[in-house]
Amino acid sequence: MQKKINVELLFVLFLVFIVNQAKQLHNTITILISSIYLLSIPIVALGAKDDSMSFQTLVPCSGNASERFPFILADGEIEADSYQKLDNFLKKQNTSGYSKVCFNSRGGDLVGAIRLGKYIRSKGW
């Protein structure tokens, strides 16, 4: 009778061990997934910065530039409404004398880029 109890006790202890290991594995996987998620938050936050297109006037230095006229710097991602932003910018500025638009952009919305290009051409730049 004693040997039977020991075998049953060993079997129960083995099952407890397996269940405990499964729980630890589950906890390890949960911690791993949570860590990956938490590590991705700063990357998403970096990508979430406002990189929308903005416009500013730049005037070349008088001695170093081939052109003496101010130009417009378009900086940021091209969006569907970038041409409207340029139009609003120009309404607030003295638009005489602009000779060109220079871009510092990694691209963006294709339709917005086409609209922006058409708007710039309509101004004769």
Secondary structure in CASP SS format (residue, H / E / C, confidence):
PFRMAT SS
TARGET T0000
AUTHOR 0000-0000-0000
METHOD secondary structure of the structure
MODEL  1
M C 1.00
Q H 1.00
K H 1.00
K H 1.00
I H 1.00
N H 1.00
V H 1.00
E H 1.00
L H 1.00
L H 1.00
F H 1.00
V H 1.00
L H 1.00
F H 1.00
L H 1.00
V H 1.00
F H 1.00
I H 1.00
V H 1.00
N H 1.00
Q H 1.00
A H 1.00
K H 1.00
Q H 1.00
L H 1.00
H H 1.00
N H 1.00
T H 1.00
I H 1.00
T H 1.00
I H 1.00
L H 1.00
I H 1.00
S H 1.00
S H 1.00
I H 1.00
Y H 1.00
L H 1.00
L H 1.00
S H 1.00
I H 1.00
P H 1.00
I H 1.00
V H 1.00
A H 1.00
L H 1.00
G H 1.00
A C 1.00
K C 1.00
D C 1.00
D C 1.00
S E 1.00
M C 1.00
S E 1.00
F E 1.00
Q E 1.00
T E 1.00
L E 1.00
V C 1.00
P C 1.00
C C 1.00
S C 1.00
G C 1.00
N C 1.00
A C 1.00
S C 1.00
E C 1.00
R C 1.00
F C 1.00
P C 1.00
F E 1.00
I E 1.00
L E 1.00
A E 1.00
D E 1.00
G C 1.00
E E 1.00
I E 1.00
E C 1.00
A C 1.00
D C 1.00
S H 1.00
Y H 1.00
Q H 1.00
K H 1.00
L H 1.00
D H 1.00
N H 1.00
F H 1.00
L H 1.00
K H 1.00
K H 1.00
Q C 1.00
N C 1.00
T C 1.00
S C 1.00
G C 1.00
Y C 1.00
S C 1.00
K C 1.00
V E 1.00
C E 1.00
F E 1.00
N E 1.00
S C 1.00
R C 1.00
G C 1.00
G E 1.00
D C 1.00
L H 1.00
V H 1.00
G H 1.00
A H 1.00
I H 1.00
R H 1.00
L H 1.00
G H 1.00
K H 1.00
Y H 1.00
I H 1.00
R H 1.00
S H 1.00
K C 1.00
G C 1.00
W C 1.00
END
